[in-house]
Amino acid sequence: MLGPDETPAESWREQTWDAFTASVLTEAGIPEGRPILVAVDGRGGGGKTTLAEQLLRRVPGSAIVHTDDVAWWHSRFGWSDLMADGILKPLHAGEAVHYRPPAWEERGRDGHIEVPAGCPVVFVEGVGASRKDLAEYFDVAVWVQSDFVEAERRGITRDIRLHGHDEEVAKREWDEWMAEEIPFLSEDRPWERAAFLVLGTGDGAPGTVSTSKRA
C-alpha cells in the first residue's frame, strides 16, 4: 500500500547497484565547475539513507548531506532557505561547504556540515530533499517508493534502536512526524519530478535494486 496521494510506478526492473548508479549519473549530465547534485527523496522509513549510501560507495570522493541535519531543532519541513543558502548555493558556485545551521549554535551541537571542494557528486538525502522550492538546484532526483505500513514498522524499529525510546514513545513521535509529512508530500508531490523511482521496501535479489524510470 502506497502513502496518501502517491502514484505507483508503471513497471519495475531489477538492476545491479553499479548499473543503477551509472544510470543516475548519466541522467544528471556533467555540470561545469561544480559537483553533480542528486536528490534522494522518499517517505520516512522508506529506505532513503540506505539508497544514498549505496550510491555513495560507488562514486569515489562523493558526499552525502542529510536534510535531518539541516532541519535539526529548526523545523520538520520549513528548512528550504537553510538548505539553499548553506548547502546548495555554495555547491553551485563550486565552493566547499562548511555550514553550521542556526540551531546547532543555539543548542551547542558540535561540528559543521562539510562537503570538500572538488567533490564530484553530492547526494542530498531526506524527506523533501527534492521539494518544489529546491528542485532547480538538482541535476536529477530519485524517489524511494515504499510500502506505507512497512515503512512505519521499519521507522519505529529504527527510532527505538537509535534513540533508546520505548515502543509507545517511538510510535507517538512517529505519528507526530506523519501529521506534518503526509500533507507536505501530498501537496508537493515530489514523486512526479523524480527521474527514477526505487523500490525501498522490497526484497530483491542480493546486489540488485528494483527501479523504474519516468518517461
N, C-alpha and C positions, 0 to 999 in steps of 0.2 A: 504494500500500500504506500503510495507516494504521499508527500506532505500536501497541505491545502493549496489548491490552485496550480500545482505543478503539472506540467505536461510530460508524458512518458517519451522515452526515446523510440524512434521508429524501428530500429533494429540494432542488435549488438553483434560485435565480433571480438574474438579473442586475439590479443596481440601480445608479443613479448614486451617487457618493460623497455627494452632498448629500442624496439620499433616504435612504440608509442612516444617515447621521448624524442626520437628523430622527427616524428610527425608534428609534434608540438613546435619544435624549433623551426621546422620548415614553414609551418603556417605563420610563425611570428616574423620571419624575414630577418634581415641583418640591418639594424639601425646604425646610423653613423655617429660615432663619438660617444656612445652610451651603451649600457647593458640592455639586453632583451629583458622586457618586463612581462612576466606571466602571472596572471591572477588565478589562484586556485580557490574556488568558492564552493559552497555547499551548506547543508544544514548542520546544526550541532550534532556531534556524534556520528557523522556520516562517513568519515574517513579522509578528510582533507589533509590533515597533518601527515598521515601515512603516505598519501599520494605525493605530497610535496617532498617528503624525504626520499621517496623512491626516485623522483626526478633529480633531486639534488645529487644523489650518489652517481648519477650517470652524466653529470656535467661538471667536469673538474673546475674548481675555483668559483663555483656558483654559491649563492647565498639564499637564505630564507628570512623573510620578515613576517612575523605573526601579527595579525590585526589585534589579537588579545593584548599584546604588549603595548601597542599604541593606545588602546582603549582602556587600559588598566586604571581602575578607580576614576575614570573620567565619564564614560557613557557607554552603554551597550552598543548603540548604533550611531551616536552623534559625534563621530570622530573623523569624518572625512576631511575636515580642514587640517587636522593634525597630520593625517597621513599624506595629504598633498604637500603641505609646507615642509614637513620634517623629513619625508622619505622620497616621495615621487618627483618633486621638482628638482631636488639636488641630483637624483639619478638621471633625470632627463638632461641636466646640464653636464653630465659626465663627471660629477663630483662624488667623492666619498660621502657616506652618511655617518654622522656622529651625533645622534639625536637623543635627547633626554626629554620625554614628554612631561608636561607640567605636573601631573600627579606624581610622577617619580620624585620630583623635587619636593613637593608638598608633603609626601608621606615617607620620605627618606629611603626610597628604593635605590640600591646601588647600581652603578653602571650606566651604560648607554645602549641604544640600538645602533649596531655597527654594520656597515657594508663598505668594504675597502674599494678604493679607486681601482679601475681596471677589471672589476668583476664582470664576467661575460654574461651571466644570466642571474636575475633576481626573481625568486618566486615569492609572491605576496599571498599568504595563506590565511583564510579565516572566513567566517560568515560575513558576507557583504564585501569581500575583497574586490569584486568586480562591479560594485554598485554603480548606478547610473552616473552619479556625480564624480566618479573617478575613472569611468570607462575609457575616457580619452587618453589616459596615461599608459594604458596597457597595449602590448602588441598582440596578445592572444589571451583568451580566458577559457578556463576549464571549469565545468560544473560537475561536482560529485553528486550523482543521483543515488539516493539511499532509501531503503525501506523505513518509513516513518517510525514504526513500532520498534524495529531492531535498532535504529539509531538512538532512540531513547534508552533502550536497555543498555547499549554499549556506553552511551554518555554517562549514565548514572553509575555504572560499574567503574568507569574511568575516574569519575569525581570522588567516589569512595576511596579508590586506591591512591589518588594523587593528593587529596586534601584531608583524608582521615575522617570524613563525615560518616555518620551512620546513615542507613538507608532512608530514614524518614527525612533527615535534613537534606540529603542529596536530592531526593525527589521534590522537596519543596523548592529548592533553589533551581532545579531543572524547570519546574513549572513557571517560576518567575521569569526565567530567561525566555521560555517559549511564548509567554504573554507579550513579549516585545518582538521576538524573532519572527513569529508567524505573520503578523500584519506587515512587518517590514518587508519580508520576502514576497508576500502576496502583492504588495504594491510595486516593488522594484523589479521583480521577475528576472533575475539575473540569468536563469537557465536559457532565456531566449536570446541572450547576447553571446553565449558560450560557443566557441568553435567546436569544442569537444565535450561530450558527456562521458563520464566514467562511472561504472557501477561500483559504489563504495561499500556496499554491504553484501556483496555476492561471494560465492565460494568457487572461484575459477581454478583452473589447473595451476600448480605451483609455477612461479616465474612468469605468469601471464596476467593480463588485465583486460577486463571487458570494456570496450569503448564503443562510442557512436559518434559520427561526425555530422555536424549540421550541414545541410546543403548550401 
